[in-house]
Each structure stands twice: as C-alpha cells, then as structure tokens.
Amino acid sequence: MRAILLTGVNQLELREMPEPAPAAGEVVVRIAAAALNHRDVWIKLGQYAGLKFPSIPGSDGAGQVVATGAGVDEAWRGRRVLINPSFGWGPGEAAQGADFSILGLPRNGTLAECIAVPVEQVSVIPDHLGEEEAAALPLAGLTAWRALMSRAALRRGERVLVGGIGGGTAVFALQFAVAAGAEVWVTSSDPAKIARAKTLGARGGFDYTRPGWAEAAEREAGGLFAVLVDSAGGSGFESLVDLAAPGGRIVFFGATRGNPGVLPMRKVFWRQLSLLGSTMGSPADWEAMLAAVAGHAIRPVVGEVFPFARAAEAFALLERGGQFGKIVLKP
C-alpha cells in the first residue's frame, strides 16, 4: 500500500509499505478519504509530545472494511465506515483516562491506503454522507460536539459566539449549534469566511482584529452571549469574558495564540461565568454526535480535496489557515 510517512520534522514522503493485517478484535479499513487536523500540522512541525519517526499521521478516515481479525463478526466486511480517533477514553464521562490516545500518534494513522483498528473504533457512515464528507467528521466533529453539548450544555434559543470560523472544528460548532436551535454568531479576520458562515446559518460575524470589536458585537447581536466557543486563547481571551452573559460558559479546546495572560478574575466570579476546558470526546459523545448528524442530515464542509501525492500542499494550506471547512486527502 501507499502511505504518507513522516520521516522527520517537516519531512513528508509518499512510500510503499506493507499492508496491515488485522489482529484479534480488529478490522482493516481500506481508506477512501482521510482529513487533516491542526494536530497533524503540529506533529509535522515537531511541536507535539511523544514524537516518533517514521510514522504515518492522520486521525480522520473513512472507507470500507476489507478484512476482519479473530473474534470480529464477518458482517463488518464490506461496510462503509468512519473511524473514531478517540482511543482508550476510559470509564468516566467527566474526562479521559490515563490510557487515552488519539489516532495518528503514537499509533499509525489514516494517511495510508489501509489501516487496522479495533472494531469498536469504527461506525457505519450515515447514509446521506459521501466518503469525503464522512472523513471530514471524526476529530473536529467530536471535539465540537463535546465542547458544545457535553461541556457547555447548549440549550435551544441561547446566543452563541463561535471564534475563528473557517477551521474545521469551528465550522462544526456552528453547524451543531444551528441544528440545536441556537442563535449563532461567528468571528474571523476574513470577511469572506463570515459571509460563508452566514450561508450555514450564522446570524452574522465580527472581525476580531478591529479595535472595539467586542463592543460592536454586543450591539449588533443585541446582547451578550450565553456560550462562547474558542480555540485560540491569547490576548483576545479577555474580550470573550467581556462578551459572556451573566452565568455564561466559555468553552475552549485549543490555545493556538498562547495563554491569555492575566485572567480577569473579578469579571469571571462577579458574572458567575464558567470556564470549561474540553478535549476530544467519549464513546457516548461519539454516538450522540453521529445520531445528530444523521437526524439533522448535517453535511460536513469539505474545503479542499488533494491526492496523497500533493500532501505537502494540503499541509501548507492548513498551516496558513486558508481553508473553510476540512482539508481532505484521497489515495
């Protein structure tokens, strides 16, 4: 099989490798489409814990089961499946356990023509989705679902602000919040991305690079926000505190712009705000997300599709943040 191999920091190669054989309890999935996440970029740049070379990156994948290991029902063979990249979550819903890992490091990932995974990590693709759309869903969709639904406990009718629209997880947060009956607004430095978000149900958006944007957002939206979704952190985090309604929830799953510096603690406790960290999701989150995607016929937004041979271009696009939705690679 062919696989995209990370042989060192910033060193990607397309190589021929042996196809995997399924161990007991595993299935082999022939990958029809895989998708990139910022995690893959950080691994490529050498900015992630537990790096190892060579390795096959990739957390998101969809395809067809072509082989089954001992103890696996043969009925899985031939099914269209997508892979849950959240491995070894553990027994509790509150947080992941000590054995938790994400597909694509340390275990070889989905940027290959075939991958062997435990059968409990695969689910049948919802009927309305193609394989490119299905491949776009797993990591970003699961992260957005847990952040909004399990951690922030979003309720119908609440006003939501999703930061950094255009990234895959932010787009899923927008789609899930709209499907849940929320009033959704977004932020971006790119007017075209705000316009695209409106076609997906956003009421409007704000350029977070403009001075005084938070005050303008409160005026235009007609009030403060019950739920704010963030993956950037940095100096702009205090604006989110200012925009949170009394009793509001700020949920975050990344820190691409670093730590926020001094946390305005008086504002947080006086407004009774909740600051909620979130990472990936549990098996229950995964099942709930898939049910919502099927029930609301949600279609993941695929921004660009590249062949494996152009993987370097796909990574470069993600690194500069030029995408809206998910970047997909196909063997």
C-alpha positions in Angstrom: 0.0 0.0 0.0 1.0 3.7 -0.3 1.2 5.8 2.8 2.2 9.3 3.7 5.2 8.9 6.0 6.6 11.5 8.4 10.3 10.7 8.4 11.4 13.7 10.5 10.4 17.3 11.3 8.8 18.8 8.2 9.7 15.7 6.2 6.8 14.0 4.4 7.3 11.2 1.9 4.8 9.0 -0.1 6.1 5.5 0.3 5.2 1.9 -0.5 4.6 -0.1 2.7 3.3 -3.5 3.7 -0.5 -3.6 4.2 -1.5 -4.2 7.8 -3.0 -7.5 8.9 -5.9 -7.4 11.5 -5.1 -8.6 15.0 -7.7 -10.2 17.1 -10.6 -7.8 17.6 -9.5 -5.6 14.7 -10.7 -4.7 11.2 -8.7 -3.4 8.2 -10.3 -0.4 6.6 -9.3 0.5 3.0 -9.2 4.3 3.2 -11.3 6.1 0.6 -10.7 9.5 2.1 -8.7 11.0 5.1 -8.7 14.5 6.5 -6.2 16.8 8.1 -6.3 18.5 11.5 -4.1 21.1 13.2 -2.8 18.2 15.3 -1.2 16.8 12.1 0.5 20.2 11.4 1.9 20.4 15.0 3.2 16.8 14.7 4.8 17.7 11.3 6.4 20.8 12.8 7.8 18.8 15.7 5.6 20.7 18.2 3.8 17.8 19.8 4.6 15.5 22.7 5.7 11.9 22.0 7.0 12.4 18.5 8.4 9.3 16.7 9.8 8.8 13.3 8.9 7.3 10.9 5.2 7.4 11.5 2.0 7.7 9.5 0.0 10.8 10.6 -3.8 11.3 10.3 -6.6 11.0 12.7 -9.6 11.1 10.4 -10.5 8.5 7.8 -13.4 6.8 6.1 -13.6 3.8 3.8 -14.6 0.1 3.6 -13.8 -2.8 5.8 -11.8 -5.3 3.8 -10.6 -7.7 6.5 -11.6 -8.9 10.0 -9.5 -10.3 12.8 -10.3 -13.2 15.1 -13.4 -12.6 17.1 -14.9 -10.0 14.8 -18.3 -10.5 13.2 -17.8 -11.1 9.5 -20.8 -8.9 8.8 -18.5 -5.9 9.1 -16.7 -6.9 5.9 -17.8 -4.6 3.0 -19.4 -2.0 5.2 -18.7 1.7 4.7 -17.3 3.0 8.0 -15.7 6.0 9.6 -13.1 5.8 12.3 -13.4 7.2 15.8 -9.9 8.6 16.5 -10.5 8.8 20.3 -8.8 5.7 21.6 -8.9 4.3 25.2 -11.1 7.1 26.6 -11.7 5.2 29.9 -14.7 4.5 32.1 -15.7 8.1 33.1 -17.6 10.7 31.2 -16.1 13.6 33.1 -12.6 13.3 31.4 -10.4 10.9 29.5 -8.4 8.3 31.4 -4.7 7.6 31.7 -4.7 5.3 28.6 -6.3 7.8 26.3 -4.6 8.5 22.9 -5.5 10.0 19.6 -5.1 8.1 16.3 -2.1 9.2 14.3 0.4 9.3 17.1 1.6 7.0 18.7 -0.4 4.6 16.6 0.0 4.9 12.8 -2.8 7.0 11.3 -5.2 7.3 8.4 -2.9 8.8 5.7 -2.5 5.4 4.1 -4.4 3.2 1.7 -5.2 0.8 4.6 -5.3 0.9 8.4 -6.0 -1.7 11.0 -8.0 -0.5 14.1 -10.1 -2.2 16.8 -13.6 -2.9 15.7 -15.1 -0.8 18.4 -13.4 2.3 16.8 -15.5 2.1 13.6 -19.0 3.1 12.9 -21.2 2.8 9.9 -21.2 6.0 7.8 -24.6 7.8 7.9 -26.5 7.1 4.7 -26.6 10.7 3.5 -22.8 11.2 3.6 -20.2 10.5 0.9 -16.8 9.2 2.0 -15.1 12.6 1.7 -17.7 14.2 4.0 -17.5 11.2 6.4 -13.7 11.5 6.5 -14.1 15.2 7.5 -16.2 14.5 10.5 -14.4 12.5 13.2 -11.8 14.5 15.2 -13.2 18.0 14.6 -16.8 16.9 14.8 -16.3 15.0 18.1 -14.4 17.9 19.6 -17.0 20.4 18.7 -19.9 18.2 19.9 -18.4 17.5 23.3 -17.5 21.2 23.7 -20.9 22.5 22.9 -23.2 19.7 24.2 -21.4 17.8 26.9 -19.4 20.6 28.4 -21.3 23.8 27.7 -24.7 22.1 27.8 -26.0 24.3 25.0 -29.8 24.9 25.1 -32.2 25.8 22.4 -32.6 29.6 21.9 -29.3 30.5 23.5 -27.0 33.0 21.8 -23.6 31.5 20.8 -20.3 33.0 19.6 -18.0 30.7 17.7 -14.5 32.1 17.3 -12.1 31.6 14.3 -14.7 30.4 11.8 -13.2 28.6 8.9 -11.3 26.0 10.8 -13.0 22.6 10.8 -13.9 22.4 14.5 -15.4 25.9 14.4 -17.5 25.1 11.4 -18.8 22.0 13.1 -19.6 24.1 16.2 -21.6 26.4 14.0 -23.5 23.6 12.3 -24.3 21.7 15.5 -25.4 24.9 17.3 -27.7 25.9 14.4 -29.1 22.4 14.4 -29.8 22.6 18.1 -31.8 25.8 17.6 -29.3 28.3 18.9 -28.7 31.9 17.6 -25.2 31.7 16.3 -22.6 34.4 15.6 -19.0 34.0 14.5 -15.7 35.8 14.4 -13.0 35.9 11.8 -10.4 38.2 10.3 -11.7 37.3 6.8 -15.0 38.8 5.6 -15.4 36.0 3.1 -15.4 33.4 5.8 -18.0 35.3 7.8 -20.1 35.5 4.6 -19.7 31.8 4.1 -20.7 31.2 7.7 -24.0 33.0 7.1 -24.9 30.5 4.4 -24.6 27.8 7.1 -27.0 29.6 9.4 -24.9 32.2 11.3 -26.7 35.4 12.0 -23.6 37.5 11.4 -20.0 37.9 12.3 -17.3 40.2 13.6 -13.7 40.9 12.7 -11.7 40.3 15.9 -8.7 42.3 14.5 -10.6 45.6 14.6 -10.3 47.8 17.7 -13.5 47.8 19.7 -14.9 44.7 18.0 -16.3 43.2 21.2 -18.4 46.3 21.9 -19.6 46.3 18.3 -20.5 42.6 18.6 -22.6 43.2 21.7 -24.5 46.0 20.0 -25.1 44.1 16.7 -26.1 40.8 18.3 -28.5 42.6 20.7 -26.8 41.5 23.9 -24.2 39.2 25.4 -23.6 35.5 24.7 -24.6 32.5 26.7 -22.0 30.2 25.2 -18.6 31.2 23.6 -16.5 28.7 21.8 -12.8 29.3 21.4 -9.6 27.5 20.3 -7.2 30.4 20.2 -6.7 31.9 23.7 -4.1 34.6 23.7 -4.7 38.3 24.4 -8.2 38.1 22.8 -9.5 35.9 25.5 -10.4 38.8 27.8 -12.8 40.0 25.1 -14.6 36.7 25.4 -15.0 37.3 29.1 -16.4 40.8 28.4 -18.9 39.3 25.9 -20.1 36.5 28.2 -23.6 37.0 29.7 -24.1 36.5 33.5 -24.0 32.8 34.0 -22.3 32.3 30.6 -20.0 29.5 29.6 -16.7 29.9 27.8 -15.6 26.5 26.4 -12.2 26.1 24.8 -10.2 23.2 23.2 -7.1 24.9 21.9 -4.6 27.7 22.6 -3.2 28.5 19.1 -2.4 32.0 20.2 -1.0 31.0 23.6 -2.1 31.7 27.1 -4.4 34.7 27.7 -2.0 36.4 30.2 -3.7 37.9 33.2 -7.2 36.3 33.7 -9.7 39.0 34.7 -10.9 37.0 37.8 -13.2 39.7 39.2 -15.2 39.7 36.0 -15.4 35.9 36.0 -16.6 35.5 39.5 -18.9 38.5 39.6 -20.7 37.3 36.4 -20.7 33.7 37.7 -19.0 32.6 34.5 -17.8 29.0 33.8 -14.5 28.4 32.0 -14.7 24.9 30.5 -11.8 23.0 29.0 -12.6 20.3 26.6 -10.7 17.6 24.7 -12.0 15.2 22.0 -14.9 13.1 23.3 -16.1 9.9 24.9 -17.7 6.9 23.1 -21.1 8.3 24.3 -20.2 11.7 22.8 -19.3 9.9 19.5 -22.6 8.1 19.3 -24.6 11.2 20.2 -22.8 13.2 17.5 -23.4 10.6 14.8 -27.1 10.4 15.8 -27.4 14.2 15.5 -25.5 14.2 12.1 -27.9 11.6 10.8 -31.0 13.0 12.4 -30.4 16.6 11.1 -28.8 15.4 7.8 -25.8 17.6 8.6 -23.2 17.6 5.9 -19.5 18.3 6.9 -18.0 21.1 4.9 -15.1 19.9 2.7 -13.0 22.9 1.7 -10.3 21.3 -0.5 -9.5 17.8 -1.7 -6.0 16.7 -2.6 -4.5 13.4 -3.7 -1.9 11.8 -1.5 0.8 12.9 -3.9 0.1 16.5 -3.1 0.1 16.1 0.7 2.7 18.9 1.2 0.3 21.4 -0.5 -2.6 20.2 1.8 -0.5 20.7 4.9 0.7 24.1 3.7 -2.9 25.3 3.2 -3.8 24.2 6.7 -0.7 25.9 8.2 -1.6 29.2 6.7 -5.3 28.9 7.6 -6.5 29.4 4.1 -9.3 26.8 4.3 -13.0 27.0 5.1 -14.0 23.6 6.5 -11.9 20.4 6.3 -9.0 19.6 4.0 -9.4 16.0 2.6 -6.8 13.7 1.1 -7.5 10.8 -1.1 -5.3 7.8 -2.0 
